[in-house]
């Protein structure tokens, strides 16, 4: 899961202008230190490079970090969710309720399973699915609910847990964007029957590509491993097993990087929080935008990206013009985002503009700004000042919401 609609490689120029000069301020930049380099070098010199003891150690430490019983390392969040859906028996003819304002590749797993993605609208402030709107989408074909912690903000998990129990549906927690965030004191990833994480860029833990699925259900854990790959002691066998695995495991080289980043996670998140506070210092002087929202039951938010929500007097085209002006000043940013139901794959399923008005309103007026541990205060000040100047050029509105 290397890109998503919220952050699509096509939206981010590797070069700027005719001169081919690299963008000066990057949207994301992994926090890689000599510790990670040493860990990968040691893994490269081991007699086993494919999935082995380091992948198992990563699984054990990740499960321990969340307080879950089982963790299964996977190549991406997409495959992690696909394995989870398969573990719950989801397939052709089934429906899975999910958000149209989410990581594109994660939701793609629903289609890959053969099921139909059924979208429900989001909360305007938090960006997460609304339980009451999910209830309205449940039918006899519904086989699972996938709710996410959008841009790091936890969903209302107590309500979702009650809803899932009442309808006897598995609740899958999409925590790809929110590692380290807390709801009612508990870490995200600990609320769903199963939860999925991703370790591709620009997440805090970056393995290049990779992911993790966690659960407390031993039957689900066994199924996840069965769909992921054959065990090492089965690889020499020519006997057909009970299922055909996707052979999608995590290599020990990738696990070495992920394990080291996991051990540095609090350090990385603290540095990102410092960048967030610096942004807030300068963004507060920007009239006509919506302040970052934190729900009443949310204990802590670790933002995935620094997203600025423009006022309602801005149009989608004026938002795009601001992104273009930032590009001219060699600042990488992104329109956040093109809602899933308006993308071709889902458009072909019958979805149309106007189906999810809150999602469209939020998506049309949001900009993702550079957000990583290497940003200096002067760069943040320049980014915000450039955006403010650009907003004047397109006609900033005083209306905030």
N, C-alpha and C positions, 0 to 999 in steps of 0.2 A: 504494500500500500504506500507507494512513493509519492503520490499526489492526490489531490482531491479537488472537487469543484470549488471549495472554499479557497483553496490555494493551488491553483493549477499551474504547472510548469509553463504553459503557453502564456500565462498572464505575467510571468516574471522574466523580463529580458536579461539574458546573460550579458548582452552588450547594449550600449546606449549610443545612439547617433551613428553617423557615417564613419566616424573615426574608429569605432569598435572599442571604445574605452569601457572598462568594466564599471558596473554600478558601484558608487562609493559606499553607500550605506545599505547593507544587505537586510532583507526581511528576516532571515534566520542565519545563525552561525553556530554550529555545535560547540559545546563546552568540552573540548578534548584537551587533556593535559598529558604530561609525560607518564602519568600513572596508567592511563589507557593505552598509550603507545607501548609501554613495557609489557602490559598484560597481553596485548595482541601478539607482540613479538615472541613471548614465551609460548603462547598457544600455537603459533606457527611452527615452532620447533618441536612440538609434541608429536608422538607417534600416531596420534589420531586427530584429524582435522574435522571430520564430519561429526554429527551429533554423538556426544559421549559424556564423560564425567563433568565437563564444565557446563554443558547444557543442563545436566541434572542438578548441579550446584546452584545454577541460576534459578531453576524452578523452585528449589527448596527455599532459597533466601527470599524469593519474591512472594511465595506463599506465606512465609513467616512475617514478612513486612506487612501484609494485609490481614494476617490472622485467619487465612483460609486454609483448608485442609490440603487442597491439591492445586498445583499449577502446572500447566502444560505449555511448553515453549513452542512457538509456531513461526513461520516465515513472515507473517504479516497479520494485521488486524482483520483484513478481509478473510483470509483463510481461517483465522481463529473463529470468527463468527460463523463461517460456513460449517466448520467442524461442530460448533455448538448447535446449530440448527439441525444438522444431521443427527447429532446425539439425542435430540429431542424428537426425532422422527419426522421432522418437517420436510415436505417434498412437494411434488407437482399436485396442483389442486388445492393446496393450503394457502392461507393468508397470514401475513405477519405484519402487525401494526408497528410503524416506525415514523420518524420525523423527516419532513422534507427539507429541514434546515440542519443538515448534518454532514459528516464526513462521507463524501460520495462513495469511496471504495468500500467503506464498511457496509452501507446499505446495498451495494451491488451483490453482496453475499446472499441476500434474500432471493434475488433473481437467479443467481448461480445454483441455489438449492432447488430451483424449479417452482418455488412458491411465488405468490404475488405480493409485492410490497403495497400495503394499504397505509396511506399517509393520514396523519391527524395534525391539526394546527398547533402552534407553539404559544407560549406565554410571551407577551410583548417585552417584558422587562428582563426575564431570565433567559429567554431563548430556548427553554426546554419544553418538552411535550407537556400538555395539560391533561391530567388524569380524566377529567370530565369529558374532554373531547375524544379521548381514547375509548372510553366506554361506549360512545355513540357509534364507534366503528367496529365493535365486536359483533361477529356473526358466528354461525355454526361452523364456518370454515376457518375461523381464527385459531391458530395453533401456537402463537407466541407473541409476546410484546417485547420490542427492543426500544428501550428508553436510554437517552444519553445525557451526559453531563456537559452541556454545550459550552464550548470555549472555556472549560474549567469550572463552570457554575453547576453545582449539583442539582439534580432534578428533585422533586418532592417525593422522596423515596418511601416514606411511610404510607402515603396515599397510594402509590403504585404497588407496594407490597400487599396492602389490603385489597386493592382491585384485582391483582393477580390471583390471590387466594380465593376471592369470592367467585371468580370465573374459572378457577382451576387451570390457569395458564402459566407456563414457564415465563419468568421475568428475566430477560437478558439485559445486563447493564453494559452499555457502551461507554467505557471509560477511556477511550482512546485519546480524548482531549484534556483529561483532568487529573492526572496522577498527582497525588499529594493534597487534593482538595478534601474538605471534610463537611459532612452533613450530620448535624446533631452530635458532633464529636467523633463520628466514625469516618474512616477513610473511604473515599469512593472506591468501588471495586468490592466492597463488602456487603452491598445491599441486594444485588440481583441474585437469583438462583445460580447464575453463571455471569461472569463479567469478562470483558475483552479489553485488552490494552494493545497499544501499538508503539513501536520504537523507531519509527522512521523520522526523518527530518520534517518539520521543525519541533518535534516534541522534546521535552527536557532530557529524557533518556534516549540517546540516539545510537542505534546499532548499525546504521546504514539502512538495513531493513530487518524487521523482526516484530514479534508480538508475543503476548502471553494470554492464556485463558485460565481463569481461576474458578473454583467451585468447591462446595463442601459435600457434594453428592458423589459417592464412589462409583456409582453406575455411570454417571455422566463423565467422570474422569476417565474411566476405562474406555468408554466409547470415543472420547476425544483422542486418546492415544491410538485406538484402533483405526480411526479414520485418518490420523496424521501419518503413521508409517508403521511398517513391520518392526518388531523388536529385532535387535542385533542378532540374537540367537536363531531368528527365523530366516535370515537373509540367504542362507545357503540351502534352504528348503525349496523343493520344486512342488510341494504340496500346496494346493489352492486353499487359502484361509477362508474364514466365514465372511469376510468383507474385503473389498478392494480398496486399499488405502491410497491417499493422494500423494504419498511420499513427500510430504511437506513438513520436514523437521527443521530445527535450527542447528547450524553448525557450531562446533566448539569455538571457532574463531569469532563468530558473531556473539556467542554467549560470553566469551572473555570480555568483550567490550561492554556488553550489557550488564554483566555482573559488577564490573568496576564502576560503571555509571550509577548503578543502583546503590552501591556503597557510598557514593558521593551525592546522592539525590538531595538530601537536605541542604547541602552546601550550594548546589546548583539552584534549587528553588529559592533560597535566601537571596542569592545574587539577582535572580529574576524579579523578586519582590522589590529590591532596591531600584531596579530599572522602572518598575511599575510606579513607585512613589515619585520618581523623577518626572515621569510622564504626567502624573496627576498635578504636580507642581506647576507645569507649564500649560496643561490643557485647561485648567480651571479658569484661565483668562480668555478662553475661547468661547464667545457668546454663541448660543444657538445650538449646543450639542447636549446630548443626554449623558449625565454622569454615570460612571460604572455602577451597576446595580448588584446588591448582595441580598439575597432573600432572608427572611426572618429566622429560618431554621438552619441556615448555612453558617457553619463555624469558621470555615476558611476557604478562600478561593485562590487557586494558583492558575492564573490566566494562561491559556494556550497561546493566544496572540493578543496584542494590545489593539482592541477594536474600538474605533471612535464611531458613535452613532450620530449622524447629522440630523438637524432639525427638519421638520416636515416641509419647510419652504424650499428645501433642496429637492431637486428631481434626481432620478436615476442618472440622467445624462450629465447633470452638474457634478454629481459624485464622481462619475467617470472622468470628467474634465479635471477634477482635483487630483486623481490618480495620475493622469497624464502630466500635470504640472509637476508633481513630485518626481516623476520619471525624468523630466527635463533637468531637474536639479540633482539627478543621480541618487534619488532616494527610492528604494524598492518598496512598493506597497501593493495592495490588492483590493479589488472590489470584493466585499465579503457579504454576499456571494450570489451565484446563480442558483436559485432554489431547485431542488432535485426534480420536482414535478414539472418544471419547465424545460428540463433537458430531454434530448431526443428519445432516449431509451424509455423514459417514463411518460413522455408526451405520447409515444406510440401506444401506451397502455390506456390512453384516454384522458389523462390529466390535462388541465388547461389553466391559463392565467385566470385568476379570480377564484380558484378553488380554495386557496389558503391565504386569505387576505393579510393576516398578521405576519406570516412568513414573508410575504412579498413586500410588505411595508418595511420590515426590518432589513431585509436583504438589499433593497434598492438604495438604502441610505447609509450603509456602513462601509468603513474603510479599515483594513488591517494594516497597521504600521509596523516597522521593524521592531522586533522584540527578542532580545537574546542577551546573554551575560556580558558580551563584549562592547555594548553601547556605552559611550561616554556622555556625560551630562551636556556637553556642548553640542553633540550630535542630536540629542533629544530636543534641545532648545531649537536647533536649526530645523528639525523635522516639523515641529509644531508651528513654528513661525512661517515656514514655507506653506504649510497647509492652510493657515489663517489667511495668508496673502492670496492663495489660490481661491479660497472661498469668497473673498471680496470680488475677485475677477468674475466669478460666476454668479454673484449675487447672494450673499449670505442672508439667511432669514432669522428673524428674532424668535420665531416660534420654535420651541424645543421639542415638543412631543407630537 
